[in-house]
Amino acid sequence: MRIETKSVVSQKGDITLYTLTNNKGASVVLSSLGCGIVSVNVPDREGNLADVAIGYADATSYYYDGPCAGKVPGRYANRIAKGHLEVEGKTYQLAINNGPNALHGGPEGFQNQIWDSAIEDGKVVFTRTSPDGEENYPGELKVKVIYSWNDDCELELQIIAVTDKTTVVNLTNHAYFNLAGENSGSIFDHQLWLGCSHYLPTDDTLIPTGEIAPVAGTPMDFTQAKAIGRDIKTDFSALNYGKGYDNCWVVDDWKKGELKHVATLSEAKSGRVLEVFTTQPAAQVYTGNWLAGSPISKSSRSYNDYDGVAIECQGMPDAPNKPNFPCQQLRPGEEYKETIIFKFKTK
């Protein structure tokens, strides 16, 4: 494994970019801005490398980008209804930054901060201390994200957090993938399988209703692999609300701390396959429904809607206000510890 570093000056300080190249020549590029994945260069079935991660030409364009491309949002990824948070009987009002709701920890969330970073034992370790009261969340939260890349083209994230006061935490990675290459247009022909027989219906602001509904007989059913575009224009409330898929699926037979295969994404022409494994209870699938207008890409254009798909392994949106969802509270003396693996291969 070879790791190279590069520094880019930005308005909030120097951004460090890490390029990890395995013995097969496949590589990933990580950024200390937002603890992000900015490139994933992996071979097709003929051995030709292509970058399959949506990203921007300028390392500073990741600040405050609408798509949150490749980054780790926090302290609570996804939505909290009306920014209402109650912890141990005390109410906290979070910033409203997505319609009437709080999204991804607020406008100054983890995704828009430069993390501390270092190379340790062939891995890249990003750390950040979120002070008590940051974006009005309680407790000082110390977060560590460890990225590793191996010769089997497995990109693993270990996400660890501790707090000095009871708080909520929900961390994921928001990378978008297009297995034909990041400049290849729509992902509608990608095949997707999900190990999820239930999903979370939402209201029209994409806040879960609290119901955990079966996917059977609906356009939300990916228990057998199908093209993402097959049903995406169906007249169905979940698809109408988000202009495509922007929904949370519930991992079958989830057990805390147990690593499970939750998704497989494939693209026929290149033969590339992405398998996703996680310890998290849910996966938000977002088909890039609002990518248009994004910053200039690595291919010198703005992406169009549906040019990439994000599979965000996470806790459930609005879980702090939904007692029947797995609890996302973290207390002093406890450790938040989750794993996400993106495994790239060909067929």
C-alpha positions as CSV (number, residue, x, y, z in Angstrom):
1,M,0.0,0.0,0.0
2,R,1.3,3.4,-1.0
3,I,0.0,6.6,0.6
4,E,0.7,10.1,-0.8
5,T,-0.3,13.4,0.6
6,K,-1.1,16.8,-0.9
7,S,-2.1,20.1,0.7
8,V,-4.6,22.6,-0.6
9,V,-5.1,26.1,0.8
10,S,-8.7,27.0,1.7
11,Q,-10.6,29.6,3.5
12,K,-10.8,27.5,6.7
13,G,-7.2,26.2,6.6
14,D,-5.2,23.7,4.7
15,I,-7.1,20.7,3.3
16,T,-5.0,17.5,3.2
17,L,-5.6,15.0,0.4
18,Y,-4.5,11.4,0.8
19,T,-4.1,9.0,-2.1
20,L,-4.0,5.4,-1.2
21,T,-2.9,3.1,-4.0
22,N,-3.0,-0.7,-3.6
23,N,-0.7,-3.3,-5.3
24,K,-3.1,-3.6,-8.2
25,G,-2.9,0.1,-9.0
26,A,-6.4,0.9,-7.8
27,S,-6.7,3.9,-5.6
28,V,-8.9,6.1,-3.4
29,V,-8.4,9.8,-2.6
30,L,-9.6,11.0,0.8
31,S,-9.9,14.6,2.0
32,S,-9.7,16.2,5.5
33,L,-12.5,18.5,4.4
34,G,-15.6,16.7,5.6
35,C,-13.6,13.5,6.2
36,G,-14.5,12.7,2.6
37,I,-14.0,10.3,-0.2
38,V,-13.3,12.3,-3.3
39,S,-12.1,9.6,-5.8
40,V,-12.3,5.9,-6.2
41,N,-10.3,4.5,-9.2
42,V,-11.1,0.9,-9.7
43,P,-10.8,-1.5,-12.8
44,D,-13.5,-2.7,-15.1
45,R,-13.6,-6.4,-16.2
46,E,-10.9,-5.6,-18.8
47,G,-8.6,-4.0,-16.2
48,N,-9.2,-0.4,-17.2
49,L,-9.3,2.0,-14.3
50,A,-12.0,4.7,-13.9
51,D,-13.0,7.0,-11.2
52,V,-16.5,5.8,-10.0
53,A,-17.1,8.4,-7.3
54,I,-18.9,11.7,-7.9
55,G,-16.7,14.6,-7.0
56,Y,-15.4,18.1,-7.9
57,A,-12.5,19.6,-9.8
58,D,-11.5,21.9,-6.9
59,A,-10.9,20.5,-3.5
60,T,-12.4,23.7,-2.0
61,S,-15.7,23.1,-3.8
62,Y,-16.8,20.6,-1.2
63,Y,-17.5,23.4,1.2
64,Y,-21.3,23.8,1.7
65,D,-22.1,21.8,-1.5
66,G,-25.7,20.8,-1.7
67,P,-25.0,17.1,-2.5
68,C,-22.7,16.6,0.5
69,A,-20.6,14.6,-1.9
70,G,-18.4,11.9,-0.3
71,K,-18.4,13.5,3.1
72,V,-19.3,12.4,6.6
73,P,-22.2,14.5,7.8
74,G,-22.9,15.0,11.5
75,R,-23.5,15.1,14.2
76,Y,-26.7,13.6,13.1
77,A,-26.9,12.5,9.4
78,N,-30.2,12.7,7.6
79,R,-33.3,14.5,9.0
80,I,-34.7,15.4,12.4
81,A,-38.3,16.6,12.3
82,K,-38.6,20.4,12.7
83,G,-35.2,20.4,14.3
84,H,-36.8,19.2,17.6
85,L,-34.5,17.2,19.8
86,E,-35.2,16.1,23.4
87,V,-32.4,14.6,25.5
88,E,-32.9,13.5,29.1
89,G,-36.0,15.8,29.4
90,K,-34.3,18.9,28.0
91,T,-35.4,20.3,24.6
92,Y,-32.9,21.5,22.0
93,Q,-33.8,23.4,18.9
94,L,-31.6,22.6,16.0
95,A,-31.0,24.7,12.9
96,I,-33.7,24.3,10.2
97,N,-31.9,23.8,6.9
98,N,-34.0,21.4,4.8
99,G,-37.6,22.6,4.4
100,P,-39.0,22.6,7.9
101,N,-36.4,20.1,9.2
102,A,-32.8,19.8,10.4
103,L,-30.5,17.9,8.0
104,H,-27.0,16.5,8.4
105,G,-26.2,18.2,11.7
106,G,-26.9,21.7,10.4
107,P,-25.2,24.2,8.1
108,E,-21.9,24.1,10.0
109,G,-22.0,20.3,10.3
110,F,-19.1,17.9,10.3
111,Q,-19.2,17.8,6.5
112,N,-18.1,21.5,6.3
113,Q,-15.2,21.3,8.7
114,I,-11.6,20.4,8.2
115,W,-10.8,17.3,10.4
116,D,-7.5,16.6,12.0
117,S,-5.8,13.7,10.1
118,A,-2.8,11.4,10.2
119,I,-1.4,8.2,8.7
120,E,-1.3,5.3,11.1
121,D,-0.3,1.7,10.3
122,G,-1.1,2.2,6.6
123,K,-4.5,3.7,7.4
124,V,-5.8,7.3,7.3
125,V,-7.2,8.4,10.6
126,F,-9.5,11.5,10.8
127,T,-10.5,13.0,14.2
128,R,-12.7,15.8,15.3
129,T,-13.9,17.2,18.6
130,S,-17.3,18.7,18.4
131,P,-17.7,21.1,21.3
132,D,-20.7,21.0,23.6
133,G,-23.4,23.2,22.0
134,E,-22.0,23.0,18.5
135,E,-25.1,23.4,16.2
136,N,-27.0,23.3,19.6
137,Y,-26.3,19.6,20.2
138,P,-25.5,18.7,23.8
139,G,-22.2,17.2,24.9
140,E,-18.6,17.4,23.7
141,L,-18.4,14.6,21.1
142,K,-15.0,13.2,20.1
143,V,-15.1,11.4,16.7
144,K,-12.6,9.2,14.9
145,V,-13.0,7.8,11.4
146,I,-10.4,5.2,10.2
147,Y,-10.2,4.6,6.5
148,S,-8.4,1.5,5.1
149,W,-7.9,0.3,1.5
150,N,-6.6,-3.1,0.6
151,D,-5.5,-5.2,-2.4
152,D,-9.1,-6.6,-2.7
153,C,-10.3,-3.1,-3.4
154,E,-12.2,-2.9,-0.1
155,L,-12.6,0.6,1.4
156,E,-13.4,0.2,5.0
157,L,-14.6,2.9,7.4
158,Q,-14.6,2.4,11.2
159,I,-16.5,5.2,12.9
160,I,-16.0,5.7,16.6
161,A,-17.4,8.4,18.9
162,V,-17.5,9.1,22.7
163,T,-19.2,11.9,24.6
164,D,-19.0,13.6,28.0
165,K,-22.8,14.3,28.1
166,T,-25.8,12.3,26.8
167,T,-26.3,13.3,23.2
168,V,-27.4,11.8,19.8
169,V,-25.1,10.7,17.1
170,N,-25.7,9.2,13.6
171,L,-22.7,9.1,11.3
172,T,-22.4,7.8,7.7
173,N,-20.5,8.4,4.5
174,H,-22.4,10.3,1.7
175,A,-20.4,9.1,-1.3
176,Y,-22.2,8.9,-4.7
177,F,-21.2,6.2,-7.1
178,N,-21.5,5.6,-10.8
179,L,-19.8,2.3,-11.7
180,A,-19.6,3.2,-15.4
181,G,-17.4,6.2,-14.4
182,E,-18.3,9.5,-12.7
183,N,-18.8,11.2,-16.1
184,S,-21.1,8.5,-17.6
185,G,-24.5,10.0,-17.1
186,S,-27.5,8.5,-15.4
187,I,-27.4,5.5,-13.1
188,F,-30.8,4.3,-14.1
189,D,-29.4,1.2,-15.8
190,H,-27.4,0.2,-12.6
191,Q,-28.8,-2.9,-11.0
192,L,-29.4,-2.6,-7.2
193,W,-30.1,-5.3,-4.6
194,L,-30.9,-4.5,-1.0
195,G,-31.0,-6.9,1.9
196,C,-34.0,-5.0,3.2
197,S,-37.6,-6.2,3.1
198,H,-39.0,-3.1,4.8
199,Y,-38.6,0.6,4.4
200,L,-39.6,3.8,6.2
201,P,-42.6,5.7,4.7
202,T,-42.3,9.5,5.1
203,D,-44.4,12.6,4.9
204,D,-43.9,15.0,2.1
205,T,-40.9,16.6,3.8
206,L,-39.1,13.1,4.0
207,I,-39.6,12.7,7.7
208,P,-40.5,9.1,8.6
209,T,-44.1,8.6,9.8
210,G,-42.9,5.9,12.3
211,E,-44.3,3.0,10.2
212,I,-41.9,0.2,9.2
213,A,-43.6,-1.0,6.0
214,P,-43.0,-4.0,3.8
215,V,-41.5,-3.3,0.4
216,A,-43.4,-6.2,-1.3
217,G,-45.7,-5.1,-4.1
218,T,-44.2,-1.6,-4.2
219,P,-41.5,0.2,-6.2
220,M,-39.4,0.1,-3.1
221,D,-38.7,-3.6,-3.5
222,F,-35.1,-4.3,-4.3
223,T,-35.0,-7.8,-2.6
224,Q,-34.4,-9.1,-6.1
225,A,-31.9,-7.0,-8.1
226,K,-33.5,-4.6,-10.6
227,A,-32.5,-1.5,-12.6
228,I,-32.7,1.6,-10.5
229,G,-34.6,3.4,-13.3
230,R,-37.2,0.6,-13.7
231,D,-39.8,2.0,-11.2
232,I,-38.3,5.4,-10.4
233,K,-41.0,7.4,-12.3
234,T,-43.8,5.4,-10.8
235,D,-46.7,7.4,-9.3
236,F,-46.0,6.4,-5.7
237,S,-45.8,8.8,-2.7
238,A,-42.3,8.0,-1.7
239,L,-41.0,8.6,-5.2
240,N,-43.1,11.7,-5.7
241,Y,-41.9,13.3,-2.5
242,G,-38.2,13.0,-3.4
243,K,-38.3,13.2,-7.2
244,G,-36.8,9.7,-7.1
245,Y,-35.5,7.4,-4.4
246,D,-34.5,9.3,-1.2
247,N,-35.6,6.8,1.3
248,C,-34.4,4.7,4.2
249,W,-34.5,0.9,4.1
250,V,-34.4,-1.3,7.2
251,V,-31.7,-3.9,7.3
252,D,-33.1,-7.4,7.6
253,D,-32.3,-9.3,10.8
254,W,-30.1,-6.5,12.1
255,K,-28.2,-7.1,15.3
256,K,-26.1,-4.4,17.0
257,G,-22.5,-4.7,16.1
258,E,-23.0,-7.5,13.5
259,L,-21.6,-6.8,10.0
260,K,-24.1,-7.6,7.3
261,H,-24.1,-7.5,3.5
262,V,-26.8,-4.9,2.8
263,A,-26.5,-3.8,-0.8
264,T,-25.1,-4.8,-4.2
265,L,-24.8,-2.3,-7.0
266,S,-23.7,-3.4,-10.5
267,E,-23.2,-2.0,-14.0
268,A,-23.3,-4.4,-16.9
269,K,-21.1,-2.7,-19.5
270,S,-18.1,-2.2,-17.2
271,G,-18.7,-5.3,-15.2
272,R,-18.0,-3.4,-12.0
273,V,-19.8,-4.4,-8.9
274,L,-20.0,-2.6,-5.5
275,E,-20.9,-4.7,-2.4
276,V,-21.8,-2.7,0.7
277,F,-21.5,-4.2,4.2
278,T,-22.3,-2.4,7.5
279,T,-23.1,-2.8,11.2
280,Q,-25.7,0.0,10.9
281,P,-29.5,-0.7,11.1
282,A,-30.5,1.1,8.0
283,A,-29.4,2.3,4.6
284,Q,-30.6,5.5,2.9
285,V,-30.6,5.2,-0.9
286,Y,-30.5,8.5,-2.7
287,T,-30.4,8.6,-6.5
288,G,-28.9,12.0,-6.8
289,N,-32.3,13.6,-7.6
290,W,-31.0,17.1,-7.1
291,L,-27.4,16.9,-8.4
292,A,-28.0,19.5,-11.1
293,G,-26.3,22.8,-10.2
294,S,-23.5,21.1,-8.2
295,P,-20.0,22.5,-8.3
296,I,-17.9,21.9,-11.4
297,S,-17.0,18.2,-11.5
298,K,-13.7,16.4,-12.1
299,S,-14.9,16.2,-15.7
300,S,-15.3,20.0,-16.0
301,R,-19.1,20.1,-15.9
302,S,-21.9,20.3,-13.4
303,Y,-23.5,16.9,-12.8
304,N,-27.0,16.3,-13.8
305,D,-29.7,14.8,-11.7
306,Y,-29.4,11.0,-11.3
307,D,-25.7,10.9,-12.3
308,G,-24.8,9.0,-9.1
309,V,-26.4,7.0,-6.3
310,A,-25.6,7.2,-2.6
311,I,-26.0,4.2,-0.3
312,E,-25.7,5.7,3.1
313,C,-25.4,3.2,5.9
314,Q,-26.8,4.8,9.1
315,G,-29.2,5.0,12.0
316,M,-32.7,5.8,11.1
317,P,-33.8,9.4,10.3
318,D,-35.6,11.2,13.1
319,A,-34.9,8.3,15.5
320,P,-34.7,10.7,18.5
321,N,-38.4,11.4,17.9
322,K,-39.4,7.9,17.1
323,P,-39.2,5.6,20.1
324,N,-39.8,2.5,18.0
325,F,-36.6,3.1,16.0
326,P,-33.2,1.9,17.2
327,C,-31.9,4.4,19.7
328,Q,-29.2,6.8,18.5
329,Q,-28.5,8.3,22.0
330,L,-24.9,8.1,23.2
331,R,-24.1,8.4,26.9
332,P,-20.9,9.1,28.8
333,G,-18.9,5.9,29.2
334,E,-20.4,4.3,26.0
335,E,-18.8,4.1,22.6
336,Y,-20.5,4.6,19.3
337,K,-18.8,2.2,17.0
338,E,-19.9,1.4,13.5
339,T,-18.4,-0.1,10.3
340,I,-19.1,0.5,6.6
341,I,-17.3,-1.4,3.9
342,F,-17.4,-0.6,0.1
343,K,-16.0,-3.6,-1.7
344,F,-15.4,-3.2,-5.5
345,K,-15.0,-6.1,-7.8
346,T,-16.0,-7.2,-11.3
347,K,-18.0,-9.9,-13.0
